[in-house]
Amino acid sequence: MIEHPDREGLPRRRWPCAGPLSLIALVVLAACSGGGGEDSADTQEAERRQAQAAGAEGLGALATQADAVRLAHQATFGPTEALVADIQAKGAKPWIVEQFGLATSRYTLGGDDSADKNTSRTDFCSLPDQINNKNCWRDYYSAEPLVWDFYRNAVRNPDQLRQRVALALSQLLVISNVDVDGTYGLRLYHNALLNGALGNYRDLLRKVARSPMMGEYLNHVNNDAAAPNENFARELLQLFTIGPCRLNTDGSLYGGSCTATYDNDRIRSYAYALTGWTYPAGGANRWGCWPTGANCHYLGGDMVEAGGTLRDTQSRKLLQGVVVPAGSSATASLEKVLDSLMAHPNIGPYVSRHLIQQLVTSNPTPTYVARVAKAFNTGLYVDIGSGVKGDLKATVAAVLLDKEARSATPTAAAGRLREPIQLFTGAIRAIGGNTDGAVFGYWQGEALSQHAFRSPTVFNYYAPDFPVSGTSLVGPAFGINNASTTLNRMNYLSMLFDWGGSKPEADIPGAIGTFVKYDAWVADATDAGVLVDRMSRLVLGTTLPEPARGKVIDAVAQFNDKSWPDTWRQWRVRRAAWLVLASPQYQIVR
C-alpha cells in the first residue's frame, strides 16, 4: 500500500496495489511476450472472411480491428475509436485516397517579419514596442510557436496522413532551429513541407533548394561563386536524394559493396552550379545589404537570383551525363541539377526506403523497397498518381498498401520503435484529450531527445541504419533510446494520467494545457477485464498476451468502491491507460 496525494483535489487515498507503479511496469514488461492475446490469428481471419462476405472489397480493404489499428499507427498520429471505425468502414485504399484530398494543416503561430525590417541601432527585442515583451526571442526567433501548432494539429486535425508524411520528410530534408533562427522563416519552410508532402519530390526539392532557411542552414545563400561553400551540394546528394553508395532498385548495395555515387570533384561541380541565390526582397537593416548584388537578410519567400559576381557562369558536369551550359542562369542551372538527381537510379529506392522506415517498418525486405521504388519511378501505384516520376501520392500509397504493410501476420523483423513524438500524440488521441503543445518543450528535448524542429544535426535525430543491439536488425529510433529515455517514456504517461497533465500557461496563445478526459471509458470500468481489453484493442488491435493481460487486469481491479468510493472507476481508466500504453506491444509498432 502506498500513499498518493492526488493532484486534482481528490481526497488523499491509499493506492490498493502491490507496489509502486514502476514495479508494476517492470512486472508487466517482464511478463510480456508475443504479439497478441485471446484475439488469435484464427479469430482475426474469421473476422476478415466475415467482413469480405458482407461486401468489404478493394485493394487493401480492411476488415478487422487489427488491420485498421495497424494502418492508423502507420498513417496517423495514433488511433482513436472513431478513426478505427472509419478505416474499417471504408477500407485502406479509399481511406488513403480520401486523406489525399483533405485541407492542409498550417503553422500560423509566432511573430512576423518585423525583426528583419529593423533599421534602428537598437536590437529588435530592445525596441520600445518589444522591451516589455519577455517572450520576444521565443516569438520572433525560436521554433517554439511551431511546436504549439505541430501538436495541436497532430492531435486534432483530420489531415493525419499529410502531417505524418511531412514529419517523415522533415527528417530527410532537415533544417534545425539549433543552428538557424527566425520564427516566420521556420514557419514558411515547414508549411512548404506540408504543402509538398503529397506532391512531387522534384517540386519539393526545388522549394527546399530555394528556401532561405535552407540557404542559411547549409550555407548556399549568397554563396561565393569563386570558392563556393559545398555544404548544401554535399547534403543534397548524400542525404536528400541519392545517398553515398550506388543502390539496386531494391535498395541493396550495387555489386554487394559500397561503390561511391559521387566524388569530391562532382560535389564541387554541384556547388558551383548552385551559386547565384540571395534572399528574397523585403529585408532591411542599419548596415545595408551585403555582399554586392545580394539582398538583405529576409526569410519571407523563396530565394531569388543574385546579381553581380555571386553566380558562377562556367559549364559544369553533373551526374547522369547532365551538363550545365556556360552562361546559364541560377534558375536554369537549378533545373539541370534537379534533372540529374531525378534521373539517378538511386533516388527511387533511397527516398522509398526512408518513407517505409518512417511509416511502417525499420527493416523492409528488398522486394518491399523495390515495389515502392517502382511507384516512385513511374509515378503510379495502380490508379493512384500522375504518372510523373517522384509522385509522392503514388509512393505513399505504395508504402501503406503493400502486402508487407497490410499483412495480418508480420514477420519477426517487422515493425519499428515508436518515436517519442508519436508517443506524445498517440496517448492523448487514444484516451481522448487535447493539448496546446506548450508542455512538450521539456518532454521533447531534455527528457526524450526528439525536439520537433531542433534536430541536433543535418543527419536527423538518429541514423537510418542504427543497429539494434544483439541482433542483425536496424532500429533508427533506438538511436535516441536508452535507460533514461525509456524511463522518461513512462514518466510522460505518469504526467498525463497520474498528475492530470499540464495547466494552461497565460503567455501561450490559445492556451488550454494538456489533458485527457475519461468520460468515454468510465462506463466500462466496472469490469476491469472489459476495460483493459477495449483499450488494448484500440491501441494494439488485439488484447494483451497472457500473462501480461491478467496482471494488468489485476492491477486495474485493485481500485474499487471500498477504497476509492467516489473516483474508483476513473482511476481504473487511468491505470489501464498507463499500463497498456507502457507495454512493449504499444511501444513497438507492428
N, C-alpha and C positions, 0 to 999 in steps of 0.2 A: 504494500500500500504506500502511495506517495502523495504528498500534499501538492495541490495545484491551485495557485491563485489565478482564477480566470480573468483574462484581460478585457472582457466585455461586460464587467459589472455583475456577473453571476456570483452567487454565494461561494465562499471558499469551501471546496469539497475535497474528498479523497477520491483519487482515481482507483477504482477497483480492478487493478491489473497486476500482472505478475511481476512487473518491474518497470524501470524507466523505459520510455518509448524507444530509445536507442537499442536497448536489449531486445525488445520485441522485434525491431527491424532486423537485428542480427539473426534471430531465430528464423524469421521468415526468409531472409536471404540465404541462410544455410540450408533451409529445407527445400527451397525451390529447385525444381528440375523439370525438364521437358517444356513443351510449348502450350499445353492446354490441359484442361481438366475434364469434366464429365461430358462436355460437348466434343465428342470424339470425331475423328475424321469420317467415320461411317455416318454419324449423325449429321455432320455438315454436308456430306454428299447426298444424303437423303433430302435435306432441305433444298439443295441445289436442284435435284431432279424434280421435286415437287413444284418449285417455282418455275422451272422450264416448262413443265406440263401446263402450268397456269398461264403461260404466254410470255415469259421473260425470254428475250432473244436479242440478237445483235452482237457484234464484235465486242468481246469483253463484258458482256452483260453480267450483272451481279445478281446473285440470288440469295446469298446468305449474309448473316450479320458479320461473319468474319471477313468476307470479301469487301463489304462496304467499309468496315473499320480499317482494313488494310489500306484501301485507297485514300481514306481520309487522312491517315498518317503520312502517306506519300505525297499528297497533293494539297494539303491544307495545313493550318497551324494547330490541328487537333480535332478529333471527332466531338460532335455534340449529338444528342439523341435525334434532334431534328435533321441534322446533316446526314447521319447514317440512314435514317428513314428515306430521305430524299434520294440518296445514291441508290439504295435498294430499289426504289420505285422506278427510277429512270434507267439504271444500268450505267456501266462505266463510260462507254463512249458518248452516249447522249449527255451525261452529266458533264463530261470534259468539254464537249463542244459548247454547251451552254455557258460554262465558265469562260470560254474564249470571248464571248460576246458581252460580258458584264462591264459596267462602267468601272473605270480605273481609279483606284485609291490614289490619294495625293498627300504629299508633305506640304503643310501650309504654315506651321507654327514657326516662330522665331522672327528676328529682326529683318529689316530690308537692306538696301544697298547704301544706306547713308554713310557708313564708315568709309566707303571708297569714293565719297564725294566731298570729303572734309578738306578744305583748303586753308584752314587756320593753322596757327602754330601750336595749337593745343591738341593733345591726343583726343581721339573721338570720345572715349569714355570719361574724359575730364571736361568736356564741353558743358556749358550751363544746363542744357536740357538733359544731360546724362549724369551729371556729377552726383545726383542723389539716387541714381539707379544702381543698386548694389548688384544687379544681375546683368549689367551691360555686357560684360565679357561673355557670359553664358548665352545671352540672347542674340548677340551680333557676331560672335566668333566661334562658338562651340557647336558640337553636334547634339547637344542635349535636347533642344527642341525637336530634332528629328527623332530622337529616341521616344519622346512622348507620342508623336504621331505614329511611329512604327508600331508600338504595342497597342495603341488604340485601334489602328486599322487591322492589325493581325487578329485581335480578339473579336472585333465587332463586324468588320466589313465583309460583304459577300464574295468579292473577287479574290478568293483564297488562293486559287491556283496561280494567278498572275503574281500575287505577292510572294508566294513560295519560290517561283522561278526567278523573280527579281532578287530575292535574297541569295539564291544559288549563284546568279550572275555577279552579284556584288562581291562574292568570294572568289570570283575568277578575274573580273575587271576591277581590281582593288584600288581604291584610294582610301586614305585614312586621316581622320582628324588628329591623330597623333603627330602628323607631320605638316598638314595644311589646315588652315582655318578660314572662316568666312561662312557663317551660317546660311546665308542666302545662296552662296555658291554650292555648298554641300546639298542644299535642298534641291537645286536645279539638277545636279548630277544624278541624285537618286530618283528624282521624278523621271529623268530620262531613262533610267533602267526600268522603272515601272512601265513607261510608255513602250519601250522596245522589247520587253520581256517575251512577248508573243509575236514579234515582228520578224525581221530578217537579221541574221547575225552580221551580215555585211553592213547594213544600215546602222546597227548598234555600234560596230567598230568605228565607223565614220564619226558617229556622235561622240564616242569616247575620245578618239584622237583629237577632236576639235574642242573638247571641254577644257576651259581654262583651269579647272581644278586638277584634271589630269596633267595639263601643261605645267602646273606648279609642282605637282607631286613627283613627276618623273622628268622634270627639267627640260621640256622642249618648247615652252612658251618663250619667245624672244631668244631662241637658240642662236648660237654663234655660227654663221654659215661657213666661216673659215675653219673652225675647230669645234664642231657640234658636240654637245653632250650626248652620250649614247644610251642613257638610261631608258628612255621610252622605247627606242628602237629595239633594245635588247629584250625588255619585258614584253613588248608586243609580240615578238617571236617566241620567246621562251615560255611565257606564262599565259598569254591571252589567246593564242591561236594554234601553234603547231607543236610546241614543246621542243626539247633539245635533241631528241633521238627520232630517227625515222621509224614509222609505225606501219604495220599492216592494217588493212581495213578493220580488222577485229581488235585493234588496239595493242596487239602484241608487238614486240620488237622485231623490226625487219631484219631478217637474217639471224635472229636469235641473240643478237648483242647490240649494243648502242652504236649506231652509225650517226654521226652528227648531222643535223639538218642544216646547219649553217656554221660559218667560222667568223672570226672577228672582222675580217675584211668585208664580209657580207653585212654584218651588223653596222659597220661604218657606212656602207652604201645606203642602208635604210636611214641612218641618222642624217646623212646629207639630204636624202630625198624628203625627209620630214621637216626640214627647216622652212622658215618663211611664215610662221604663225605668231600673232601677237594677240593681246587681249581685245575683246570687243570694245567699241567706243562707249563712252559713258562715265569713265572714271576721271578723277581729278585729285590733285594733291598740291601742297605748297611748293614742292620742288620742281614740278613739271614732269613730263614723260621722258623716259629713258629706256633703252638707247635710241639713237636716231632711227626714225622710221617706225618706232613702236608706239602703241597706245599706253596710257596709264593703267595701272592695276585696276581691273574691273572684272567681275565674275558673272555679270548678268547676260549671258548668251554664249554662243559658240565663238571660238577664236576666229579671227579674220586674217586675211593675207596682210603681211607686213611689207612696208616699203623699204627703200634704202638698201642696205647691204645684208639684211637678215636672211635673204633667200639664196641658197646655192642654185646655180643655173647650169651646172655641168650635167652631162649624161651619166646615169647611174644604173648599174646592172643589179637587178634584184633576183629573187628565186624564181624558179619555174620559167626561166627564159624571158622574163618580163624586163623591159628596159624603160627607164625614164628618159625621154628625149631631152637633149640640151635645150635650155631656154624655157622649160615647162614651168607653168605657174605652180604655186603651192597646192592649189585645188586639183589641178590635173595630175600632179605628182602623187598626191594622196590617193587618187583613184587608181593609179598604177600600183601603188603599194597594196591596196585592197585587192586588185586583180591578182597579184602574185600570191597573196595569202589564201584567198578563196580558191585558187587553182591548186594549192598544195594538197597532196593526198592525205596529209596528217590531220587537217583541220576537222574533218568529219569525225573520225574516231576520238580525237583529242577532246573536242567540245562535248561529244556524246557521252564519253566516259565520265566527265565531270558532272554532267546533269544526272546521270544514273547514280553516281555516288552520293550526290546531294539529296536526291528524291527517293531512291529505292534501296540500294544495297552498296556496301563498300567494296564488294568483291564480285562484280558481274562476270559472267563467263564471257569468253571471247565471242561466242556466237551472239550473245545478247548485244554486246558493243557493236558488232558488225551489222545487226539488224537496225539498230538505231542510227548508226552512221549512214546506212543506205537511205534512211528517211531524210537525214540532214543533207546528203549529197544530191538527192533527187528532188528535195523539197516537197515530198509527198509521203503520206502514210495512209494507205488505202485511198479514201476520198478526202482526206484532210490535208490542206496545204495548197500553196500557189504553184508548185512545180518549179520553183526557183531555188537553187542551192542556198542553204542556210536558213530555210524557213523554220522558225522556232515552234510554230504551232505543230507542224508535222513532226518535228524532233521530239517535242514534249509528249505528244500523243503516242509516239513510238516507245518512249521511255515507260509511260504509265500503262499502256495496253499490251505490252509484250507479255508473252506467256510466263516469263520468269517473274515479272511484277505481279501478275494476277494468279499465280499458282497457289492453290489451297494447301499445298504441301511443300513449302520452301525447303531447300537443301540446308544442310548443317552450316554451310558457308554463307548463306544468305542473311541479309539484314545489316543494320548499322547501329551504332550507339547514338541515342537521341542527343542532339546538341542542346546545350543549356537554353538557348533562345526558345527552342521548341518545347522544352520542359516548362518554361515560364508560361508560355501561351497555352499549352495543352492542358495544364492543371486548371487554369481559370475557365477555359472553354468547356471542359468536360463536366465540371461540377455545377457551373453556371454562375458567372461573376462578371466583373468588369474592372478596367484599370485606366488610369490616366497616364501610365507609363513612368511616373516620377520615381517609383520605388526601385526601378531596375538599374539605376546608375550604380549602386553598390553591388547588387547581385550579379550584374553582367561582368564587371571588371574585377573588383577586388576578390569576390567570392568564387566566381566560376570561369574567369578567363575568356569570356567571349562578349566583349563590349561592342554592341552594334555601332558601326561607323568608326570604330577605333581599332582596326586590325593592327597588331604590333609591327607588321612589315607588309610589303607588297606580296609576300608569299602566303598571305592569309593567316588565319589563326593557327593552322596546322598544315602538315604536308599531306598530300593525297595518298602517299604510299607509306604512311606511318605504320610500323609493324605492331601487331598485337602480340604481346609477349607470350612465348611458349607455343606459338602456332606459326603456320606458314601464311596466315591471312594478314591483310592490312585493315586498319581501322582508323581513318583520318581523325575522327573526333576524339579518339583515345590520346591524341597528341596534347590535348589540354585537360586530360583526366588523370587524377592522381588521388591519393588518400584524402587530401584536404578538400579537393573539389567534389569528390564523391560524398563526403560528409556534408558539404555545403548544399548539395542537391537535396539532402534530407532536411537540412536547416531551412531551405526555402519553403519546403512543404510545411514545416512547422510554423514558419512565419504566416503562411497563408491560412492554415487550418487550425492551429492552436492559438495563435495570438491575434487572429482577426484581421490579418493583412496590414495595410497601412492607411493612415488617415489622410484626408486632403491637405495639401500644403497651400497656404494663402497666395504664394507668389507664382503658382503654376496656373497658366491659363486653362480654364475648363476643368479645374481640379475636382476629382471625385475620389481619389485614393485608389487603393487596390483591395478587392474583396471578393468573396464568393457568397452566394446565397444557397441555403439548404432546403428551401421550401419544396422543391420538386422531388426531394428524396425522402422527406420525413415520413410520408405515408408507408413506405416500405421498411422503415427502420424498426417496426415492431418485431419483425423476424430478421435476425442478423444474417441468416443464410440467404434470404431473398435479396436483401440489400447488397451484400457483398457480390453475389452473382450478377445482379443487374449492373452494378458499377464495373465489374470485370468484363462483362460482355460489351459494354460501351467502349472501354479503352483498350481491351485486349482482343476483342472479337470472340472470346470464349471465356470459360471460367478458369480460375487459377487451378494449377495442378495440385493434387494431393502430395504430401501432407500440408503444403502451404495453405491451401484453401481452408482446411479445418482449423489451423492455428489462427488464421486471420479472423474467421468467424468467432472463435472462442474469445479472442481479444476484444472484438467489437461487442459481443454479447455481455461482457462484464459491466458495461454501462446499462443500468436498469432503473426501474421506477422506485426501487427502495433506496439506492444510494444517491440518485440524481432525479428526484421526483418531478422536477419541472422541466428539465432540459435533457433527459437521457436519450431521447430519440435524435436530437440534433448532434449530441456528442457521438452517438453511434455513426452518424453520417460522416462527421469529421474524421473519426478514427478509421473508418473504412476507406475514405478517400486517401488518407496518408499512407496506409499500408498497401493499397492496390497500386497507387502511383509510385511508391518507392520500390515496388517489386522489380526484379530483373526482367520479367516479361514485359513490363512497360518501358523500362529504361533502354532496352534493346528493341528496336523497331524491326519487326519481321512480318 
